[in-house]
Amino acid sequence: MSQDDDGFLEFTSPPAVASPCVGICRMRADGLCEGCGRTLGEIAEWSLATDERRREILERLARSGS
């Protein structure tokens, strides 16, 4: 939700690609999150990533079995 130029609140749609986060946020020795399998870089970029980039991350997770 954000405020537009006329001062009214503007509702935005939720992202089409949901986060794989499961709330177990601990980094393993191999640099991947114990819960979702993403790297720290992938986690950091997720909120600003395009849906296309999010799908790329999810595809990598699927290929790696995370």
C-alpha positions in Angstrom: 0.0 0.0 0.0 1.4 3.4 -0.9 0.1 7.0 -1.1 -0.2 8.5 -4.6 0.0 12.2 -5.7 -3.6 13.0 -4.7 -3.0 11.8 -1.1 -5.2 8.7 -1.4 -3.9 5.3 -0.6 -3.1 3.1 -3.5 -3.4 -0.7 -3.1 -0.9 -2.8 -4.9 -1.3 -6.4 -5.9 0.8 -9.0 -4.1 3.7 -10.4 -6.2 2.7 -13.2 -8.6 5.6 -15.3 -7.4 5.6 -16.0 -3.7 8.7 -16.3 -1.5 9.9 -19.8 -0.7 10.7 -18.7 2.8 9.4 -21.2 5.4 10.6 -19.2 8.5 13.7 -21.4 9.2 16.3 -18.7 8.5 19.7 -20.2 9.3 22.7 -20.2 6.9 24.4 -23.5 6.5 28.2 -23.9 6.0 27.6 -24.3 2.2 26.1 -20.8 2.1 22.5 -21.8 1.6 19.6 -21.1 3.9 18.5 -24.2 5.9 14.9 -23.4 5.4 14.5 -22.3 1.8 17.8 -23.2 0.1 18.5 -19.7 -1.2 21.8 -17.9 -1.0 22.2 -14.8 1.1 22.3 -12.8 -2.2 19.1 -14.4 -3.5 17.4 -13.6 -0.2 18.6 -10.0 -0.2 17.4 -9.4 -3.8 14.0 -11.1 -3.5 11.9 -8.1 -2.4 13.1 -6.1 -5.4 13.4 -8.9 -7.9 11.2 -9.2 -11.0 8.8 -12.2 -11.2 11.1 -13.5 -14.0 14.1 -13.4 -11.6 12.1 -15.0 -8.8 11.2 -17.8 -11.2 14.9 -18.3 -12.0 15.7 -18.6 -8.3 12.8 -21.1 -7.8 14.0 -23.1 -10.8 17.5 -23.3 -9.3 16.0 -24.5 -6.0 14.0 -27.2 -7.8 17.1 -28.4 -9.8 19.2 -28.5 -6.6 16.5 -30.3 -4.6 16.4 -27.5 -2.0 
